[in-house]
Amino acid sequence: MDIRLTNEQIFLDVSSAGAEMQSLRDSSGRSYLWDGSEYWKRHAPYLFPIVGGLKFGETMIGGQIYKMGQHGFARDMEWTCTQSDETSATLVLTANDDTLARYPYPFKLKVRYELVGFAVQITIIVENTGETEMPFCFGTHPSFRCPFDRSGSQFTDYEVRFAEDEIPTQPVLNENKLLDRVNRQSFTADPRTIKLDYNVFEKIDTIIFDEIHSDKVRLVDTKTGKYLELRYQGFHQMGIWTPKAGAPFVCIEPWNGTADTADTDGLYLRKVGLRLLAPGSEESYTLTIDLAGCQG
């Protein structure tokens, strides 16, 4: 099922497959999300109940081994649209026999989209519908064109700029895409700036912040001064990723959670960024994608 939202300033297409945004355009026809045509077939998936990969593709919960692929299963499942109108829509994913076989907790995920001016406001709610405490990770993975459609700039003309100073060194992923938090490197030009460079991503795959201080970042075209702004609440980690040299987009990904660490003992409860939710309770996060800085 595909859903089209518009408020005349912007147009958003959402699919019930993964509750994933498919396209985001402004009234001038400029497109901001990656179209999935090559390099990477996705656009903006949601990561649950893990972010990144597990060591050996498995984790231990309650003394039992469970297997999950990278980023969990929510992105590959069909969600139910429970509400939609011209400018908003809500999609829901509820635990079932398939999810319980891979992750033994009853849950409900809700994602609500609302268009306000030139912004997409996204509210995510994770609900524990079971009778025991529920550990989980949750992440976002939106992809943004670099250059912005028809801007004439190049990928390397872009910077990610944080609102606050960030930790100057970042952990790296090893050859098995496991997080090494001991051997850290610096990938920032200064405490608030990442200059996009394909050579960096070819070397380390993803720039990962295992602790994030800013509540907003801008993706800035340094040639034109135009920028796209992400504002977020409730997230404590972040990834910056592009798949390979030549890919004309970057993913800016607020997370709660990361890939397993290289020295993990395999216990799910020890994952970096893990959240704990009491029975019958819920936790909410917000992500706003604002295109106002790209207008004019």
C-alpha positions in Angstrom: 0.0 0.0 0.0 1.4 3.4 -1.0 0.3 6.6 0.8 0.7 10.1 -0.7 0.8 13.1 1.7 0.9 16.8 0.6 0.5 20.3 2.0 1.4 21.9 -1.3 4.8 23.0 -0.1 6.1 19.4 0.0 5.0 15.9 -1.1 5.8 12.7 0.7 5.2 9.1 -0.4 5.2 6.4 2.2 4.9 2.6 1.7 3.2 0.2 4.1 6.2 -2.1 3.4 8.4 -1.2 6.4 6.5 2.1 6.9 9.3 3.5 4.8 9.4 6.9 3.1 9.8 6.4 -0.6 10.0 10.0 -1.9 10.2 13.5 -0.6 9.9 16.5 -3.0 9.2 20.2 -2.7 6.7 22.2 -4.8 9.5 22.9 -7.3 9.9 19.2 -8.0 13.3 18.9 -6.3 13.7 15.4 -4.8 15.6 14.9 -1.5 15.4 11.2 -0.6 17.5 8.6 -2.5 15.3 6.8 -5.1 16.7 3.3 -4.5 17.6 3.0 -8.2 21.1 1.7 -7.7 23.9 1.5 -5.0 21.2 0.9 -2.4 17.7 -0.3 -2.9 16.2 1.3 0.2 15.2 4.9 1.1 14.6 5.3 4.8 14.1 2.1 6.7 13.5 1.6 10.4 15.8 -0.5 12.5 14.3 -2.8 15.2 14.9 -4.6 17.5 18.6 -4.2 16.7 20.8 -1.6 15.0 23.7 -2.9 12.9 24.7 -6.6 13.0 25.1 -9.3 15.6 28.3 -11.2 16.1 27.8 -14.5 14.2 24.2 -13.3 13.4 22.9 -14.3 16.8 22.2 -13.1 20.3 21.3 -14.6 23.6 18.1 -13.6 25.3 16.9 -15.4 28.5 19.4 -18.2 28.0 18.2 -18.9 24.4 19.9 -18.1 21.1 18.0 -16.0 18.6 19.1 -15.3 15.1 18.5 -12.0 13.3 19.9 -10.3 10.2 21.4 -6.9 10.1 19.2 -4.1 11.5 16.5 -6.6 12.6 13.2 -7.4 10.9 10.8 -4.3 11.1 12.1 -2.9 7.8 11.1 -6.0 5.9 7.6 -6.4 7.3 4.2 -5.2 6.2 2.8 -2.5 8.5 -0.8 -1.5 8.9 -2.0 2.0 8.1 -4.4 2.9 10.9 -5.0 6.6 10.0 -4.4 8.8 7.0 -5.5 12.1 5.6 -4.0 14.7 3.2 -1.1 15.7 5.5 -0.7 12.9 8.0 -0.6 9.1 8.3 0.0 6.5 11.1 1.4 3.0 10.5 1.6 0.2 13.0 3.6 -3.0 13.4 2.5 -5.6 16.0 4.4 -8.6 17.2 3.3 -12.0 15.7 4.5 -15.6 15.6 7.2 -14.7 13.1 8.7 -11.9 15.2 8.4 -13.8 18.5 10.5 -16.6 17.0 13.3 -14.1 16.4 12.7 -11.7 19.3 10.7 -13.1 22.3 8.9 -9.9 23.3 5.3 -8.7 22.5 5.5 -5.2 21.1 3.8 -2.5 19.1 5.5 0.0 16.9 3.8 3.2 15.6 5.2 5.6 13.1 3.2 8.9 12.5 4.1 11.2 9.7 2.8 14.8 9.6 3.6 17.6 7.1 4.1 21.1 8.6 5.3 23.7 6.2 8.5 22.5 4.5 9.0 19.8 7.2 8.1 16.2 7.7 7.5 15.5 11.4 7.9 11.9 12.4 6.9 10.5 15.7 7.9 6.9 16.6 6.3 5.1 19.6 7.6 1.8 20.9 5.2 0.0 23.2 5.8 -3.0 25.4 2.6 -5.0 25.2 4.0 -7.9 27.2 4.2 -8.8 30.9 8.0 -8.5 31.4 10.6 -5.8 30.9 11.4 -5.4 27.2 14.9 -4.6 26.0 15.2 -3.2 22.5 17.2 -1.0 20.1 15.6 1.3 17.5 17.2 3.3 14.7 16.3 5.5 11.7 18.1 5.3 8.4 17.0 8.2 6.0 19.0 8.8 2.9 19.6 12.2 1.4 20.7 13.2 -2.1 24.1 14.8 -2.4 23.8 16.9 -4.4 20.3 18.0 -3.7 18.4 17.4 -6.9 19.6 19.8 -9.7 21.9 21.8 -7.4 25.0 21.3 -9.6 27.3 20.6 -6.6 29.2 17.4 -5.9 29.1 15.0 -3.0 32.4 16.4 -1.7 30.9 19.9 -1.5 28.7 18.7 1.3 29.2 18.8 5.1 27.3 17.4 8.1 27.2 20.1 10.7 26.2 19.4 14.3 24.6 21.9 16.7 26.9 21.0 19.6 30.5 19.9 20.0 30.8 16.1 19.6 33.4 13.6 21.0 36.4 14.1 18.7 37.1 10.4 18.1 34.7 7.7 16.8 34.8 3.9 17.1 35.4 1.9 13.9 33.8 -1.2 12.4 36.2 -4.1 12.0 36.3 -6.4 9.0 33.3 -8.2 10.4 31.4 -5.0 10.9 31.6 -5.2 14.6 32.2 -2.1 16.7 35.7 -1.5 18.1 35.3 1.1 20.8 38.9 0.9 22.0 40.7 1.8 18.7 39.1 5.1 17.9 39.8 7.5 15.1 38.8 11.0 14.3 36.7 11.6 11.2 35.6 15.2 12.0 37.1 18.4 10.6 36.3 20.0 13.9 34.1 19.1 16.8 31.0 20.1 14.8 31.8 19.2 11.2 32.1 16.2 9.0 33.3 16.9 5.4 31.9 14.2 3.1 34.7 12.1 1.6 34.2 8.8 -0.2 37.7 7.7 0.8 36.7 7.8 4.5 33.6 5.6 3.9 35.5 3.1 1.8 38.0 2.7 4.7 35.6 2.5 7.6 32.1 1.9 6.1 30.2 4.0 8.7 31.1 7.0 10.8 29.6 6.0 14.2 29.0 8.2 17.2 28.5 5.9 20.2 27.4 9.0 22.1 25.7 12.0 20.5 25.2 15.4 22.1 23.5 17.4 19.4 19.7 17.4 18.9 20.0 18.6 15.3 22.3 18.4 12.4 22.4 20.1 9.0 23.4 18.7 5.7 25.0 21.7 4.0 25.9 22.4 0.4 28.9 24.6 0.9 28.8 25.9 -2.7 25.3 27.2 -2.5 24.8 27.6 1.2 21.5 25.6 1.1 20.9 23.0 3.8 18.6 20.3 5.0 18.1 20.1 8.7 17.3 17.1 10.9 16.0 17.6 14.4 15.6 14.7 16.7 14.7 13.8 20.3 15.3 10.6 22.3 18.2 9.3 20.3 21.7 8.7 21.8 23.8 7.3 19.0 24.2 8.1 15.3 25.6 6.7 12.1 26.7 8.5 8.9 26.9 6.2 5.9 27.2 6.0 2.1 27.6 2.6 0.4 30.5 3.3 -2.1 32.3 5.9 -4.1 30.0 7.5 -6.6 26.8 7.0 -4.7 25.2 10.4 -4.7 23.6 10.3 -1.3 24.4 10.1 2.4 22.4 8.5 5.3 22.2 10.5 8.5 20.9 8.0 11.1 19.8 8.8 14.7 19.9 5.6 16.6 19.4 4.0 20.0 21.8 1.1 19.7 24.8 0.1 17.5 26.3 -3.0 16.0 27.6 -5.6 18.4 31.0 -4.7 19.8 34.0 -6.8 18.7 34.5 -8.1 22.3 30.8 -8.9 22.9 29.9 -12.1 24.9 26.7 -12.3 22.8 24.3 -11.2 25.6 21.5 -9.0 24.1 21.2 -7.1 27.4 24.8 -5.7 27.0 24.3 -4.1 23.7 25.5 -0.5 23.3 22.5 1.9 23.4 19.9 -0.7 24.5 16.7 0.7 25.9 14.5 -1.0 28.6 10.8 -0.6 28.7 8.5 -1.7 31.5 5.4 -3.8 30.9 2.5 -1.8 29.5 4.6 1.3 29.0 5.8 3.1 25.8 8.7 5.3 24.7 8.5 7.9 22.0 11.1 9.6 19.7 10.8 12.3 17.1 12.6 13.0 13.9 11.9 16.1 11.8 13.3 16.6 8.2 13.1 20.3 7.4 13.6 21.5 3.8 13.1 25.2 4.5 16.9 25.8 4.2 16.8 24.5 0.6 14.2 26.9 -0.7 14.8 30.2 -2.5 
